[in-house]
């Protein structure tokens, strides 16, 4: 496993990994408060795979490890991150989510997947089909629990957790403990070791924050000027139709732009994300629901084309840049009627940003348009084409549906590891 990590350029743990790995490897429950991009996947993936490798392999339709995530894209990315490590331990990882072939997912479970990465809605569909049972799960992870709460998945999450045997290891990672996440912690985690890393506000200083006030007639033209810069640029819009509309507008202007939102099939979303990550399409337009699946380190400009709902959404969107120790720029494009709302967000976050009234020829627009580091185009990952999925009328929900259309560094209680109250997974 160490050699596999080194081949990926990972030679030292991130803060959340350094703090949580000892307790997780010891089989303790973990409450991790950390943001996207902090290294959470390996923080729970390494101990899960290590502990499961000590026991027998999974039987058909009965996984040993379960990772619940809010979106399709995150499910794929977690699977892609853990599969090479699992291979070194003779273990398997599969992902199940809405919008993809149910027969293919059923087949993977039938072959005996050791770890299943799942969105809640699709997992419940597979359980109802008797293609997956959770009675032998020894390690459960909830990743981005706060976003699952935002998407309305909490009832499904609790139904799923109720099917996992008590006394098994559980790890929950979330940026916040509001919106019902604290209730999950209280009900399902036993004496968890709590580990926290810097909040998103602590990364604000690694971003340059700009606000351009525009009128409705020139907003798209200003966006096109900015999008023509060198480097990867990620636009956020409020609606699915808005994402398609802006991407088409930029494409008609001679730019290479893609869109990602909930109305697209999983294969369409994945192709757009792969092209963006590879640099072949340097401009991507996304809705908030799709945003959590975008984990590309070299995004140096995020544009709030439509204003975020609040400071939390601003942080989640903006967190797509300034990743892996790099700096980034965040631009808000606002109409006159939206200026006060974005100003309130900047005051709360203490960015010191004031709005500049611009048009497409303004010096500030041209300065931003001339910025950026040229994108180095890399090879896109090879993915098997998906078989068409038969119509299915189950649960909806972005990314997790049926496929229709911290106390930092706290220590566990003394003697817990020797108490025998919680056996190590498969130990």
C-alpha positions as CSV (number, residue, x, y, z in Angstrom):
1,X,0.0,0.0,0.0
2,X,2.8,2.4,0.8
3,X,4.4,1.9,-2.6
4,X,1.1,2.6,-4.3
5,X,0.7,5.8,-2.3
6,X,4.3,6.9,-3.2
7,X,3.6,6.3,-6.9
8,X,0.7,8.7,-6.6
9,X,3.1,11.3,-5.1
10,X,1.7,10.9,-1.5
11,X,4.6,10.8,0.9
12,X,3.3,12.6,3.9
13,X,-0.2,12.6,5.6
14,X,-2.5,15.6,5.5
15,X,-3.5,17.1,8.8
16,X,-6.8,15.2,9.0
17,X,-5.0,11.9,8.1
18,X,-2.2,12.5,10.7
19,X,-4.8,13.1,13.4
20,X,-7.4,10.4,12.7
21,X,-5.4,7.5,11.3
22,X,-4.1,6.1,14.7
23,X,-7.6,6.0,16.2
24,X,-9.2,4.7,13.0
25,X,-6.6,1.9,12.6
26,X,-7.3,1.0,16.3
27,X,-11.0,0.4,15.3
28,X,-12.4,3.4,17.2
29,X,-15.4,5.4,16.0
30,X,-14.3,8.7,14.3
31,X,-15.9,12.1,14.1
32,X,-13.9,14.1,11.6
33,X,-14.7,17.7,10.9
34,X,-12.9,18.5,7.6
35,X,-13.7,20.1,4.3
36,X,-13.6,18.7,0.8
37,X,-10.0,18.5,-0.4
38,X,-8.5,17.9,3.1
39,X,-7.6,14.3,2.4
40,X,-10.6,12.6,4.0
41,X,-10.8,9.8,1.5
42,X,-7.5,8.3,2.6
43,X,-8.2,9.2,6.2
44,X,-11.0,6.7,6.3
45,X,-10.0,4.5,3.3
46,X,-6.6,3.4,4.6
47,X,-7.8,2.2,8.0
48,X,-11.0,0.6,6.5
49,X,-9.0,-1.4,4.0
50,X,-6.2,-2.3,6.5
51,X,-8.7,-3.5,9.1
52,X,-10.8,-5.5,6.6
53,X,-7.8,-7.1,5.1
54,X,-7.3,-8.9,8.4
55,X,-10.4,-11.0,7.9
56,X,-12.1,-13.1,5.2
57,X,-13.2,-11.7,1.9
58,X,-16.7,-10.6,1.3
59,X,-19.4,-13.1,0.3
60,X,-21.7,-12.4,-2.7
61,X,-24.1,-9.4,-2.0
62,X,-22.7,-9.0,1.5
63,X,-20.0,-6.2,1.6
64,X,-17.7,-5.8,4.6
65,X,-17.2,-2.1,4.2
66,X,-19.7,0.7,3.3
67,X,-19.0,4.3,2.4
68,X,-22.1,6.5,2.0
69,X,-21.6,9.7,-0.1
70,X,-24.0,12.4,-1.4
71,X,-23.3,12.4,-5.2
72,X,-22.5,10.1,-8.1
73,X,-19.3,12.0,-8.9
74,X,-18.0,11.6,-5.3
75,X,-18.8,7.9,-5.4
76,X,-16.7,7.5,-8.5
77,X,-13.9,9.5,-7.1
78,X,-13.8,7.7,-3.8
79,X,-13.8,4.4,-5.6
80,X,-11.0,5.5,-8.0
81,X,-8.9,6.6,-5.0
82,X,-9.3,3.4,-3.0
83,X,-9.4,0.8,-5.7
84,X,-5.6,0.7,-6.3
85,X,-5.0,0.4,-2.5
86,X,-7.6,-2.3,-2.2
87,X,-5.9,-4.2,-5.1
88,X,-2.6,-4.4,-3.1
89,X,-4.5,-6.1,-0.3
90,X,-6.5,-8.5,-2.6
91,X,-9.7,-6.6,-1.9
92,X,-12.3,-5.1,-4.2
93,X,-14.2,-1.8,-4.2
94,X,-17.3,-1.0,-6.3
95,X,-19.5,2.1,-6.5
96,X,-23.3,2.1,-6.8
97,X,-25.3,5.2,-7.6
98,X,-28.3,6.4,-9.5
99,X,-28.1,7.1,-13.2
100,X,-26.0,4.1,-14.0
101,X,-26.7,0.5,-15.0
102,X,-28.4,-1.4,-12.2
103,X,-27.6,-4.9,-13.8
104,X,-23.9,-4.0,-13.8
105,X,-24.0,-2.9,-10.2
106,X,-25.9,-6.0,-9.2
107,X,-23.3,-8.1,-11.0
108,X,-20.5,-6.4,-9.1
109,X,-22.2,-7.1,-5.8
110,X,-22.8,-10.7,-6.8
111,X,-19.1,-11.2,-7.3
112,X,-18.5,-10.2,-3.7
113,X,-17.4,-6.6,-3.4
114,X,-15.5,-6.0,-0.2
115,X,-16.2,-2.3,0.0
116,X,-19.2,-0.6,-1.5
117,X,-19.3,3.2,-2.1
118,X,-22.9,4.2,-2.4
119,X,-25.4,7.0,-2.7
120,X,-28.2,6.4,-0.3
121,X,-31.1,6.2,-2.8
122,X,-29.4,3.6,-5.1
123,X,-28.2,1.5,-2.1
124,X,-31.8,1.3,-0.8
125,X,-33.0,0.3,-4.3
126,X,-30.4,-2.6,-4.3
127,X,-31.3,-3.6,-0.8
128,X,-35.0,-3.8,-1.9
129,X,-34.0,-6.0,-4.8
130,X,-32.1,-8.3,-2.4
131,X,-28.9,-7.6,-4.2
132,X,-27.2,-6.2,-1.2
133,X,-27.4,-6.9,2.5
134,X,-25.6,-5.0,5.3
135,X,-25.6,-7.6,8.1
136,X,-21.9,-8.3,7.6
137,X,-20.6,-4.7,7.3
138,X,-17.9,-4.1,9.8
139,X,-16.8,-0.6,8.9
140,X,-19.2,2.2,7.9
141,X,-18.2,5.7,6.7
142,X,-20.5,8.7,6.1
143,X,-18.6,11.2,3.9
144,X,-19.8,14.8,3.6
145,X,-22.7,14.1,5.9
146,X,-23.8,17.7,6.0
147,X,-24.3,17.7,2.2
148,X,-26.3,14.5,2.4
149,X,-28.5,16.4,4.9
150,X,-28.9,19.3,2.5
151,X,-30.1,16.9,-0.2
152,X,-32.7,15.4,2.1
153,X,-31.0,12.0,2.4
154,X,-31.1,11.8,6.2
155,X,-34.2,9.5,6.4
156,X,-32.5,7.1,4.0
157,X,-29.2,7.3,5.8
158,X,-30.8,6.4,9.1
159,X,-32.7,3.5,7.6
160,X,-29.4,2.2,6.1
161,X,-27.5,2.6,9.4
162,X,-30.2,0.7,11.2
163,X,-29.4,-2.3,9.1
164,X,-25.7,-2.3,10.1
165,X,-24.8,-4.4,13.2
166,X,-24.2,-2.3,16.3
167,X,-20.7,-2.5,17.8
168,X,-19.0,-2.2,14.4
169,X,-16.8,0.7,13.5
170,X,-18.3,3.9,12.2
171,X,-16.6,7.0,10.9
172,X,-18.5,10.2,10.1
173,X,-16.9,13.2,8.2
174,X,-18.7,16.5,7.9
175,X,-17.8,20.1,7.5
176,X,-20.5,21.1,10.1
177,X,-22.7,19.3,12.6
178,X,-25.9,21.2,11.9
179,X,-28.9,20.1,9.8
180,X,-29.3,16.9,11.7
181,X,-25.7,15.7,11.5
182,X,-25.3,16.0,15.3
183,X,-28.3,13.6,15.8
184,X,-26.5,11.0,13.6
185,X,-23.4,11.4,15.8
186,X,-25.4,11.0,19.0
187,X,-27.3,7.9,17.8
188,X,-24.8,6.0,15.8
189,X,-21.3,6.8,17.0
190,X,-20.0,5.4,20.3
191,X,-17.5,7.4,22.2
192,X,-15.9,8.7,19.0
193,X,-12.4,10.1,18.7
194,X,-13.0,13.7,17.5
195,X,-10.6,15.2,15.0
196,X,-10.9,18.6,13.3
197,X,-8.9,20.5,10.8
198,X,-9.1,24.1,9.7
199,X,-12.6,25.4,8.8
200,X,-13.2,26.8,5.3
201,X,-12.8,30.3,6.7
202,X,-9.2,29.5,7.4
203,X,-8.5,29.0,3.7
204,X,-10.0,32.3,2.7
205,X,-6.6,33.9,2.9
206,X,-5.3,31.6,0.1
207,X,-7.9,33.1,-2.3
208,X,-8.1,36.5,-4.0
209,X,-11.8,37.6,-3.8
210,X,-13.2,40.0,-6.5
211,X,-16.7,41.3,-7.1
212,X,-17.7,42.7,-10.5
213,X,-21.0,44.5,-10.7
214,X,-22.5,44.2,-14.1
215,X,-25.8,44.9,-15.8
216,X,-28.1,42.2,-17.2
217,X,-27.2,43.0,-20.8
218,X,-23.4,42.7,-20.4
219,X,-23.2,40.0,-17.8
220,X,-22.7,37.1,-20.2
221,X,-20.1,39.2,-22.2
222,X,-18.1,39.9,-19.1
223,X,-18.2,36.2,-18.3
224,X,-17.0,35.3,-21.8
225,X,-14.1,37.7,-21.5
226,X,-13.0,36.1,-18.2
227,X,-13.5,32.6,-19.5
228,X,-11.1,33.2,-22.3
229,X,-8.2,33.4,-19.9
230,X,-5.6,30.7,-19.6
231,X,-6.1,28.1,-16.9
232,X,-9.1,26.2,-15.7
233,X,-12.2,28.3,-14.9
234,X,-15.2,26.9,-13.0
235,X,-18.5,28.8,-13.2
236,X,-21.4,28.3,-10.7
237,X,-25.0,28.9,-11.7
238,X,-28.3,28.5,-9.9
239,X,-30.2,26.2,-12.3
240,X,-29.6,23.3,-14.7
241,X,-31.0,25.2,-17.7
242,X,-28.7,28.1,-16.7
243,X,-25.7,25.8,-16.8
244,X,-26.6,24.6,-20.3
245,X,-27.4,28.2,-21.5
246,X,-24.1,29.7,-20.3
247,X,-22.0,26.7,-21.6
248,X,-23.6,27.1,-25.0
249,X,-23.1,30.9,-25.0
250,X,-19.4,30.4,-24.2
251,X,-19.0,27.7,-26.8
252,X,-20.7,29.9,-29.5
253,X,-18.1,32.5,-28.7
254,X,-15.3,30.1,-29.6
255,X,-14.4,28.8,-26.1
256,X,-14.2,25.1,-25.1
257,X,-16.8,24.8,-22.3
258,X,-18.8,22.0,-20.7
259,X,-21.7,21.8,-18.3
260,X,-22.4,19.5,-15.4
261,X,-25.8,19.2,-13.6
262,X,-28.4,16.8,-12.4
263,X,-30.3,16.5,-15.6
264,X,-27.4,14.8,-17.4
265,X,-26.8,11.1,-17.3
266,X,-23.9,9.8,-15.2
267,X,-21.8,9.1,-18.3
268,X,-22.4,12.6,-19.6
269,X,-21.5,14.1,-16.3
270,X,-18.4,12.0,-16.0
271,X,-17.2,12.8,-19.5
272,X,-17.6,16.5,-18.8
273,X,-15.7,16.2,-15.5
274,X,-12.9,14.0,-17.1
275,X,-12.5,16.5,-19.9
276,X,-12.2,19.4,-17.4
277,X,-9.7,17.5,-15.3
278,X,-7.6,16.6,-18.3
279,X,-7.5,20.2,-19.5
280,X,-9.2,19.4,-22.9
281,X,-12.2,21.5,-21.8
282,X,-10.8,24.3,-19.6
283,X,-14.1,25.9,-18.7
284,X,-16.8,24.1,-16.8
285,X,-20.3,25.4,-15.8
286,X,-21.8,23.6,-12.8
287,X,-24.8,23.8,-10.5
288,X,-24.4,23.5,-6.7
289,X,-25.7,20.0,-6.5
290,X,-23.0,18.8,-9.0
291,X,-20.3,20.9,-7.3
292,X,-19.4,18.4,-4.6
293,X,-18.1,16.0,-7.2
294,X,-15.6,18.4,-8.6
295,X,-12.2,17.6,-7.1
296,X,-9.6,19.0,-9.5
297,X,-6.5,20.6,-7.9
298,X,-5.6,22.9,-10.7
299,X,-8.7,25.1,-10.8
300,X,-7.3,28.7,-10.3
301,X,-10.5,30.7,-10.9
302,X,-14.0,30.1,-9.5
303,X,-16.8,32.4,-10.8
304,X,-20.1,32.9,-9.0
305,X,-22.1,33.6,-12.1
306,X,-25.2,33.4,-10.0
307,X,-24.8,34.5,-6.4
308,X,-24.6,31.8,-3.7
309,X,-27.5,31.4,-1.3
310,X,-25.4,32.2,1.8
311,X,-21.8,32.3,3.1
312,X,-21.7,28.5,3.4
313,X,-22.5,28.0,-0.3
314,X,-19.9,30.7,-1.1
315,X,-17.3,28.7,0.8
316,X,-18.3,25.3,-0.7
317,X,-18.2,26.8,-4.2
318,X,-15.0,28.7,-3.6
319,X,-13.3,25.7,-2.1
320,X,-12.9,24.2,-5.6
321,X,-9.9,26.6,-6.0
322,X,-6.9,27.1,-3.7
323,X,-6.5,23.4,-3.2
324,X,-3.4,21.3,-2.4
325,X,-1.5,24.4,-1.1
326,X,-2.1,26.5,-4.2
327,X,-3.6,30.0,-4.4
328,X,-6.8,30.8,-6.3
329,X,-9.1,33.6,-7.4
330,X,-12.8,33.8,-6.7
331,X,-15.0,36.2,-8.7
332,X,-18.6,37.1,-8.0
333,X,-20.6,38.6,-10.9
334,X,-23.6,40.5,-9.5
335,X,-26.4,42.6,-10.8
336,X,-27.0,45.9,-8.9
337,X,-29.9,44.3,-7.0
338,X,-27.6,41.5,-5.8
339,X,-24.7,43.7,-4.6
340,X,-25.9,44.1,-1.0
341,X,-26.3,40.3,-0.6
342,X,-22.7,39.4,-1.8
343,X,-21.4,42.4,0.3
344,X,-22.9,40.8,3.4
345,X,-21.3,37.5,2.7
346,X,-17.9,39.2,2.2
347,X,-18.3,41.1,5.5
348,X,-19.1,37.9,7.3
349,X,-16.0,36.2,5.9
350,X,-13.9,39.3,6.3
351,X,-12.4,39.2,2.8
352,X,-12.2,43.0,2.5
353,X,-13.7,42.9,-0.9
354,X,-15.6,45.8,-2.5
355,X,-17.6,45.7,-5.8
356,X,-16.2,47.3,-8.9
357,X,-18.7,48.4,-11.6
358,X,-17.5,46.9,-14.9
359,X,-18.3,46.3,-18.6
360,X,-16.5,43.9,-20.9
361,X,-13.8,46.5,-21.8
362,X,-13.1,47.5,-18.2
363,X,-9.4,47.3,-17.1
364,X,-10.2,45.0,-14.2
365,X,-11.9,42.6,-16.6
366,X,-9.0,42.6,-19.0
367,X,-6.5,42.1,-16.1
368,X,-8.4,39.0,-14.9
369,X,-8.8,37.8,-18.5
370,X,-5.0,37.9,-19.0
371,X,-4.3,35.9,-15.8
372,X,-4.0,32.2,-15.3
373,X,-1.5,29.4,-15.9
374,X,-1.8,27.5,-19.2
375,X,-3.5,24.2,-18.8
376,X,-1.3,21.1,-19.5
377,X,-3.5,18.6,-21.3
378,X,-3.3,15.1,-19.8
379,X,-4.7,11.8,-20.8
380,X,-8.3,11.2,-19.7
381,X,-9.1,8.0,-17.8
382,X,-10.4,5.1,-19.8
383,X,-13.9,4.2,-18.7
384,X,-16.1,1.3,-19.9
385,X,-19.3,2.5,-21.6
386,X,-22.4,2.1,-19.6
387,X,-25.3,0.0,-20.7
388,X,-28.6,1.8,-20.8
389,X,-30.6,1.5,-17.6
390,X,-34.2,0.3,-17.7
391,X,-36.7,2.9,-16.5
392,X,-37.1,2.8,-12.8
393,X,-39.5,4.7,-10.6
394,X,-38.0,4.8,-7.1
395,X,-36.6,7.6,-5.1
396,X,-35.4,10.7,-6.6
397,X,-32.8,13.1,-5.5
398,X,-29.7,14.5,-7.0
399,X,-26.9,12.0,-7.2
400,X,-28.4,9.6,-4.6
401,X,-31.7,8.6,-6.1
402,X,-32.8,5.7,-8.1
403,X,-31.6,7.0,-11.4
404,X,-34.7,8.6,-12.8
405,X,-35.1,10.8,-16.2
406,X,-14.3,18.9,16.4
407,X,-12.3,18.7,19.3
408,X,-8.9,18.8,17.7
409,X,-6.7,15.8,18.5
410,X,-8.9,14.5,21.3
411,X,-8.0,11.1,22.6
412,X,-10.3,8.1,23.1
413,X,-11.4,7.2,26.6
414,X,-8.7,5.5,28.6
415,X,-8.7,1.7,28.3
416,X,-11.2,1.7,25.5
417,X,-8.9,-0.3,23.2
418,X,-8.6,-3.0,25.9
419,X,-12.2,-3.0,27.1
420,X,-13.5,-5.5,24.6
421,X,-16.7,-3.4,24.2
422,X,-15.9,-2.9,20.5
423,X,-14.0,-5.6,18.7
424,X,-11.7,-4.5,15.9
425,X,-13.3,-5.1,12.5
426,X,-12.8,-8.7,11.4
427,X,-10.3,-9.0,14.1
